[in-house]
Amino acid sequence: MVSKRAREVTPFIAMDVLERANELDDVVHLEVGEPDFEPPEAVFETAISSLRDGNTNYTAARGKPELRRAIAAHYDREYGVAVDPGRIVVTPGTSPGLLLALAALVDPGEEVVLTDPHYACYPNFVRTVGGTVRTVPLRPEDGFQPRADAFEAALSALTRALLLNSPANPTGAVMDGETLADVADLAEATDTTPVVDEVYHGLSYDVDEHTMLEYTDDAFVLNGFSKRFAMTGWRLGWLIVPEPYVDAVNRLAQNLLICAPNFVQDAGVAALETPPDRLVEIRETYRERRDLLVDAVAEWGLDLGYTPQGAYYLLVDVRELPGDALDVADFLLEEAGVAVTPGVDFGEGAADYLRFSYATDIEAIEGAIERIDAALSTYGEIPSEAGN
């Protein structure tokens, strides 16, 4: 019999939408967060050179020293924060880093507080380690910004961790320094631990980015190469670990992950040495796409209610349209040929929303806007079979 743990894992609807979209002809994909940029050329060159040099064997579970030093240098350069490379664990993607953090922190029955909306997979990670989810509702009129007092209200005697994401998926909200500092103070006062997913750092617009490490060393901080450097399939991330947990996390990594690929770690060093102007160019391209899509949502008469400050997502309220969000997503896919993600993937607070990803080229986004314009101009009652 399938385990209770496995039975409780919910599907990732974005991937279901992608599967259906791939069965159709001529679909514009706005459902997944897959950057359309190529990684920096030096990443390819370094990976190939590393392979030719025979770097295909195991490394230490916590990662190659040169990559951990490069990550530490990144924090000094970007945020003025000193991070001991001994606190850095390299992981095969950012998600395994989250698994390590929660496995080190949470015992069965203990609670993890996260925002609602949240990244779709977070609750499944918490349940996998035996934890229980509590949520903090976010509001579009606040720009989907979490507040420390809302987290405080959600705490109980069983709360072990506060799980944050900034810039956020699915909302694009970016937490300011004051809020991060308040959450760090709350965690210290309540003997809880922040776990902060910063994988979209480097993709923020008109706001300053702050790492939680500016405000506390007692936090697990996740990041990686998939978003900023367009290295999704390379599967390379890292976890900054509070000093008391370093040995435990290393043991977990040795047993659960073994190590990240050797030659990919060398490519990661090259990525972190990418000239800043190239990263600025990518960020400004995303900003242009965001602005185009924000304007289109307003023209459709739908209520966005905020402007995303980071990542590459919009969360759009579709309650003004017939049917629920699943119906609308089906309509847009089947009738307009545009794939978007129903908000139910991201918590109860997003159930009436659709997530649009602008991690694709401007021509595709313009085509999607034209298709949705045409579909909505004739949009009446959704047929009863929609969504089946």
C-alpha positions, 0 to 999 in steps of 0.5 A: 500500500502507498504510504500515508505520506505519499498519499497526502502529496498534492499534485503540482497543477502547473505541471498538469497544465504543461502536460495538457498544453504539450498535447495541443498545437500552437500554445503560448506557455505562460504557466511555468517559471522556465527562463527563456535565457541561456546561461552565461557562455562561461558556464558552458565553457567551464562545464565542458572544460571540467568534464574534459578534465575528468571531474565526474566523481563524487565531491564532499556532500557539502560541496566543493570548497571553491564553490562554497568560497564563491558563494560566500564572496557573492554575499559579501559583494551583493549585501556586505554580509560575511558568511563562513563557507563552512556554513554553506551546503551545496545542493542538487537544486534549491528544493533539496536544500529546503528538504534538508532545512526542514528535516534538520528543524522539524519533528513530527507534529511541529508546525511551520508557518508560511504565507498564503499564497505560497509556492505550491510545493511548500506544504508538501515539503512540510508534510513530508518531514511530518510537520503541520502547516499554518498559514498567514493570509496575504492581501493584494491591497498590501501588495501581497506583502507579509507583516511580522505581526501577522506571523506572530498571530499565527504562532503557537507553542508547536511552531518551529519555523517561519517559511518565507519566499522573497521575491515571491512565487506566485505573487512577485512581492519583495519583502523590504529590509524592515519587515525582514528585520521584524521577522528576525526579531520575532523568531528570536523572541519566540524561539522559532527559526526563519527559513527563507527562500531567496532563489529569485534574488537578482530579479527585482524591479525598483526595490532594494533586495535584502537577504535575511542574513543581513538581520540574523545568522540564525536562519536557513537561507536558500538560493540557487542558479536556476532563476537568476542564471537560467540554469534550471536543468543544471540542478544546482543550489545552496543552503546557508545553515545556522552554526548549530545545525551545520553537522546535522545538515551535513549528515543529512546531505551525505545520506539523502543527496550524496552530492551535487554534480562535480562539473556543474559545481565548477560551472556554478563558480563561473556563473557567480563571476558573470559580469553585472551588466549581463544580469542587469540586461536580463532583469530589465528585459523581465521588467519590460515583459512585466509592464506589458502584461500588467497593462494588458490585465488592466485592459481586460478589465481584471483587477490586479490590485498591485504591481509585482516587484520581483520574480516573473509572475503576476497573480490575477484575480478572475472573479469577474469572469464566469466560472471559477479559476480552474474553468477560466484556465481551461477556457484560456488553454482550450479556446485561446491557446494560452496556458496559465496556472490556476491559483489553487496551486498556491493556497486557498488565498489564491483560489480565485486567481490565475498565475501568469509567468512572463519568463518567455520572450516578448513576442510570445507575450504579445501573442498571448495578449492578442489571443486573450483579447480575442477570446474575452471579447466573445466570452460568455458562460463557460460550457458546463463541460469546461474543467472536466 
